[in-house]
Amino acid sequence: MKHLLTAPLTAAMIALAAPAQAADDMTLMLDWFVNPDHAPIVLAQEKGFFADENLNVEIVAPADPADPPKLVAAGRADLAVTYQPQLHLQVHEGLPLVRVGTLVGTPLNCLMVKADGPVKTIADLKGRKIGFSVAGVEQAVVGAMLAKAGLTLDDVEMVNVNWSLTPALLTGQVDATIGGYRNFELTQMRMAGGEGRCFFVEEEGLPAYDELIFIANIDRMDADRIKRFMHAIERATQYMLNHPQDARKTFAAHAPDLSDELNTQAWDDTVGRFAISPAALDHGRYARFEAFLKDAGLVDEVLPVDRLAVDPGAAK
């Protein structure tokens, strides 16, 4: 009996004396400043889910929203949050990027008009001005929406409003905007004294897509670390569903402005849109959007899905 007790006791003492294994460092670039779109990331950090996966994740907000994919492509960040439509174009441009997870699994983009304005249907856009911020994809989106109403881009005037979507619509500079998020811009417009209305892109001619995704460098990525990262994000998403009040409180405490009116409403408008299984890949979704871009003339060929997106949990 004495020997039976001594062996486990000795093993326990050795374990206590051994130095803790250093956590693996990862750098995650956000697509924008921290907001409710990033709730699972913040919760994974604040609730210790990254630490449980032996990860030390540095979360960085970019100075320029265009920078994160470039930094990942250059090997200066491990992961970035970006947008599925832009990923397709960036891969065609030669950047070594690949989707490794989904953050927001539904489109957020919408074509917004004034609720009391003259545009009641897509057909009413004929002869009117549409504000946008990102060239290329946004024109293709508008073109697909117009086609459903028997119109083309020649029937409207596209105006680059340089990220000033809501002010441009409120002041009458444009009659509609594309690129605003339904979970933010509608509230932002109301707070500015107006009332907006959204035409949802997935209901007006576009294939459904993942709005926000995690990307990695296809040549440099560490599959094991990414698997652990995605597991932490999945735990955080489940925590939001199981403990909504504590999740909201934890998120709001992360930074002072996250409890203001805009972010509080955005939380309610976003919480049901996060991917429940963020690592899981819908191959058909990426194939359909790739075909849409080819039909729109934005890409010259249709790439195979495995060049655009992978499920890190399925990696060998």
Summary of the structure (lengths in Angstrom):
residues: 316
radius of gyration: 22.4
end to end distance: 45.4
largest distance: 91.3
contacts: 1026
relative contact order: 0.18
helix: 47%
strand: 18%
